Amino acid sequence: MTTIISPKQFSPVEDAENIKTACQGWGTDENAIISILGHRNLFQRKLVRLAFQEIYHQDLLQQLKCELSGNFERAICLWTLDPADRDAVLANEALQKSVADYRVIIEIACLRSPEDLLAVKRAYKFRYKHSLEEDLASFTAGDIRKLLVGIVSAYRYDGDEFDETVARSEAAVLNHEIYGTGFYQEEVIRIVSTRSQAQLNATFNIYKDIYGRSITKGFPGGDYFSTLRTVIRCIRDPQKYFAKVLRAAINRDGTDEDALSRVIVTRAEKDLKVIKELYLKRNNVPVEEAVARDCSGDYKAFILALLGADEY
């Protein structure tokens, strides 16, 4: 979504030198850093980081952490990280919070490709010397543990094919275990943690046809069903899910910068345009305007750059 410089105009060495210059002197030139990193795609950012290391024998991320602070520092460092490494950091941060943020784990587990999820787990193990599954199991219990460890451990088929007979059968199983006389969630967890996105969406659609309601409508209370609802919504309509996360992050007493940064940074080079359209449709205000109203300073300028709206 961010406005990217043309490859013909791009020079990683020049970018690295300009970032170093912006970090020297009496004060850091945050605007210069935003004008560079806020307008480089993933491949270009990798080259800038490599050039910075080669020229100055220093990791660009360490330089940024020394010069910047607060939400701005966190957001721009997340943006500069490779995606797998970024997800590993986000997952660990989510688990270390006083109340673990399971949404982050669910987004990573349900919306990354099978190969990308494997890369995240490798990056996590390299950084933290534990597996993601190990830490996740340590911070959870009961059915929530089974559900989250299940979706993180999965290697789902990611094609478009689905089996309608299986979908019809498993819609009935889901209804029985969630709303009927079933007391155990093993089959629910098996289905949502192993079936492909296409298969699950077929099951959810058939469920609605049979029972006349969305599968999550009328869910019982409790943390487990709240977590299961997030898993299903994330799989069923990721862009709608993220639009709601943005709405919740901005429309509250005190902006949730962690959630705002996570959505913008992780979706900017994927489906942020669609998420922005859904946000506008639901809230009657562009997300750029909402960010400009609720955020401030260098953090606001950087997030707006990723949104492609530097003029706000």
C-alpha positions in Angstrom: 0.0 0.0 0.0 2.9 2.3 0.7 4.2 4.3 -2.2 7.4 2.6 -3.5 10.3 4.3 -5.2 11.1 3.2 -8.7 13.8 0.5 -9.0 15.6 2.8 -11.4 15.9 5.5 -8.7 16.7 3.1 -5.9 20.2 2.8 -4.5 20.7 0.8 -1.3 24.1 2.3 -0.7 22.7 5.8 -1.0 19.8 4.9 1.3 22.1 3.4 3.9 24.4 6.5 3.8 21.4 8.8 4.1 20.0 6.9 7.1 23.4 7.0 8.8 23.6 10.8 8.2 20.0 11.2 9.6 21.3 9.5 12.8 24.3 11.7 13.3 24.6 15.2 14.8 22.7 16.7 17.7 19.3 15.1 16.8 18.0 12.3 14.7 16.3 13.3 11.4 13.2 11.1 11.8 11.6 12.6 8.7 14.5 11.5 6.5 14.3 8.0 7.9 10.6 7.8 7.2 11.0 9.2 3.7 13.4 6.3 3.0 12.2 3.2 4.8 8.5 4.2 4.5 8.8 4.0 0.7 10.8 0.9 0.2 9.4 -2.6 -0.5 10.5 -5.8 1.1 13.3 -6.5 -1.3 14.6 -3.0 -1.2 14.6 -2.9 2.6 16.6 -6.1 2.6 19.2 -4.5 0.3 19.4 -1.4 2.4 19.9 -3.4 5.6 22.7 -5.4 3.8 24.3 -2.3 2.5 24.2 -0.7 6.0 25.9 -3.7 7.5 28.5 -3.8 4.8 29.4 -0.1 5.0 29.2 0.5 8.8 29.6 -3.1 10.2 26.5 -2.5 12.2 22.9 -3.9 12.0 20.5 -1.2 10.7 17.9 -2.4 13.3 20.4 -1.8 16.2 21.0 1.7 14.8 17.3 2.5 14.6 16.7 1.1 18.1 19.5 3.4 19.5 18.2 6.5 17.7 14.4 6.1 17.9 11.9 5.4 20.7 8.4 4.5 21.6 5.7 3.3 19.1 7.6 4.8 16.2 10.7 2.8 16.9 8.7 -0.4 17.3 6.8 0.1 14.1 9.7 1.0 11.9 11.8 -1.9 13.3 8.9 -4.4 12.6 8.7 -3.0 9.1 12.4 -3.4 8.5 12.5 -7.0 9.7 12.1 -10.0 7.3 8.4 -11.2 7.5 9.2 -14.5 9.2 11.4 -12.8 11.8 8.8 -10.1 12.3 6.1 -12.7 13.0 8.4 -14.5 15.4 8.9 -11.2 17.4 5.2 -10.5 17.3 4.3 -13.9 18.6 6.8 -13.8 21.4 5.6 -10.3 22.4 2.0 -11.4 22.4 2.8 -14.3 24.7 4.9 -12.2 27.1 2.1 -9.7 27.8 0.4 -9.8 31.2 -2.7 -11.1 29.4 -1.5 -13.0 26.3 -2.9 -11.7 23.0 -4.0 -14.8 21.2 -5.1 -12.8 18.2 -1.5 -12.4 17.1 -0.9 -16.2 17.2 -4.1 -16.9 15.4 -3.3 -14.4 12.6 0.1 -15.9 12.0 -1.1 -19.5 12.2 -4.2 -19.1 10.1 -3.2 -16.6 7.4 0.4 -17.5 6.5 1.0 -20.1 3.9 2.3 -23.5 5.1 5.8 -22.7 4.1 5.7 -19.2 5.6 4.4 -20.6 8.9 7.3 -23.1 8.9 9.7 -20.1 8.3 8.1 -18.3 11.3 8.7 -21.3 13.5 12.3 -21.6 12.4 12.9 -17.9 13.1 11.2 -18.2 16.5 13.4 -21.2 17.5 16.5 -19.4 16.3 15.7 -16.2 18.2 14.4 -17.6 21.5 15.9 -21.1 21.7 12.5 -22.6 22.2 9.9 -23.7 19.7 6.8 -21.6 19.3 4.7 -24.6 20.2 6.6 -25.1 23.4 6.2 -21.5 24.6 2.5 -21.5 23.5 1.8 -24.6 25.5 3.6 -23.0 28.5 1.3 -19.9 28.5 -2.0 -21.7 27.9 -4.1 -24.5 29.3 -7.0 -26.8 28.5 -9.0 -26.5 25.3 -7.3 -23.1 24.4 -3.9 -24.8 24.5 -5.2 -27.7 22.3 -6.7 -25.2 19.8 -3.7 -22.8 19.6 -1.0 -25.5 19.5 -3.1 -27.3 17.0 -3.3 -24.4 14.5 0.4 -23.5 15.0 1.5 -27.1 14.4 -0.6 -27.6 11.3 0.7 -27.8 7.7 -2.5 -27.1 5.9 -3.2 -27.8 2.2 -3.5 -24.4 0.6 -5.3 -25.1 -2.6 -8.8 -24.1 -3.7 -10.3 -27.6 -3.9 -12.8 -28.9 -1.2 -15.0 -31.9 -0.6 -18.7 -31.0 -0.2 -19.5 -34.3 1.4 -16.9 -33.8 4.1 -18.0 -30.2 4.6 -21.6 -31.3 5.1 -20.6 -34.0 7.6 -18.3 -31.8 9.5 -20.9 -29.0 9.7 -23.0 -31.4 11.7 -20.1 -32.4 13.9 -19.4 -28.8 14.7 -23.0 -28.1 15.5 -23.2 -31.1 17.8 -20.0 -30.3 19.7 -20.6 -26.5 20.0 -24.4 -26.3 20.5 -25.6 -29.8 21.2 -24.9 -32.4 23.9 -21.2 -32.7 23.2 -18.9 -31.9 26.1 -15.6 -32.3 24.4 -14.0 -30.1 21.7 -11.6 -32.6 20.2 -13.4 -32.8 16.8 -13.9 -29.0 16.6 -10.2 -28.5 17.3 -9.3 -31.2 14.7 -11.4 -29.7 12.0 -10.4 -26.0 12.4 -6.7 -26.8 13.0 -6.2 -29.3 10.1 -8.6 -28.5 7.2 -7.6 -26.0 4.5 -9.1 -22.6 4.3 -11.2 -23.6 1.3 -12.5 -26.7 3.0 -13.4 -24.8 6.2 -15.2 -22.0 4.3 -17.2 -24.7 2.5 -18.1 -26.2 5.8 -19.0 -22.8 7.3 -21.2 -22.0 4.2 -23.0 -25.3 4.4 -23.4 -24.8 8.2 -25.3 -21.6 7.5 -27.4 -23.2 4.8 -28.4 -26.0 7.1 -28.9 -24.2 10.4 -29.9 -20.7 9.2 -27.2 -18.8 11.1 -23.5 -18.1 11.1 -21.5 -20.7 13.0 -20.2 -18.1 15.5 -23.6 -16.5 16.1 -24.8 -17.6 19.6 -21.5 -19.0 20.7 -21.4 -19.8 24.4 -19.4 -17.5 26.6 -15.8 -18.1 28.0 -12.3 -17.6 26.8 -12.2 -20.8 24.7 -15.2 -19.9 22.6 -13.9 -16.3 22.2 -10.6 -17.7 20.9 -12.4 -20.1 18.6 -14.5 -17.3 17.3 -11.4 -15.3 16.4 -9.9 -18.4 14.6 -13.1 -18.8 12.5 -13.5 -15.1 11.6 -9.8 -14.9 10.7 -10.1 -17.9 8.3 -13.6 -17.0 7.0 -12.9 -13.4 5.9 -9.4 -12.1 6.8 -9.9 -8.6 5.4 -13.1 -8.0 7.3 -11.4 -9.4 10.4 -8.5 -6.9 10.1 -10.9 -4.0 9.4 -12.5 -4.8 12.7 -9.2 -5.0 14.5 -8.3 -1.5 13.1 -11.7 -0.2 14.3 -11.2 -1.6 17.8 -7.6 -0.2 17.9 -8.6 3.3 16.9 -12.1 3.7 18.3 -11.3 3.4 22.0 -10.0 5.5 24.9 -6.4 5.6 24.0 -5.3 4.1 20.7 -4.0 0.5 20.7 -0.8 1.2 18.9 0.4 -2.4 19.1 -2.7 -3.6 17.1 -2.6 -0.6 14.8 1.0 -1.1 13.9 0.6 -4.9 13.5 -2.2 -4.7 11.0 -0.6 -1.8 8.9 2.9 -3.3 8.9 1.9 -6.9 8.2 -0.7 -6.2 5.6 0.8 -3.1 3.8 2.3 -5.3 1.1 -0.6 -7.8 0.9 -4.2 -6.7 1.2 -4.2 -3.3 2.9 -6.1 -1.6 0.1 -9.1 -4.0 0.6 -8.9 -3.6 4.3 -9.0 0.2 4.0 -12.1 0.0 1.7 -13.9 -2.2 4.2 -12.9 0.1 7.0 -14.3 3.1 5.1 -17.5 1.3 4.3 -18.1 0.3 7.9 -17.0 3.5 9.6 -17.8 6.2 7.0 -14.3 7.7 7.5 -11.0 6.8 5.8 -8.6 4.9 8.0 -6.0 7.6 7.1 -8.2 10.3 8.6 -8.8 8.2 11.8 -5.0 7.6 12.2 -4.3 11.3 11.6 -6.9 12.2 14.3 -5.8 9.7 16.9 -2.0 9.5 16.5 0.7 12.0 16.6 4.3 12.8 15.8 6.7 10.6 14.0 4.6 7.5 14.6 1.7 9.1 12.9 3.9 10.2 10.0 5.3 6.7 9.5 1.9 4.9 9.7 0.4 7.4 7.2 3.4 6.7 4.9 2.6 3.0 4.9 -1.0 3.8 4.2 0.2 5.8 1.2 -1.2 9.0 2.7 1.7 11.3 3.6 -0.4 14.4 3.0 -2.6 13.9 6.0 
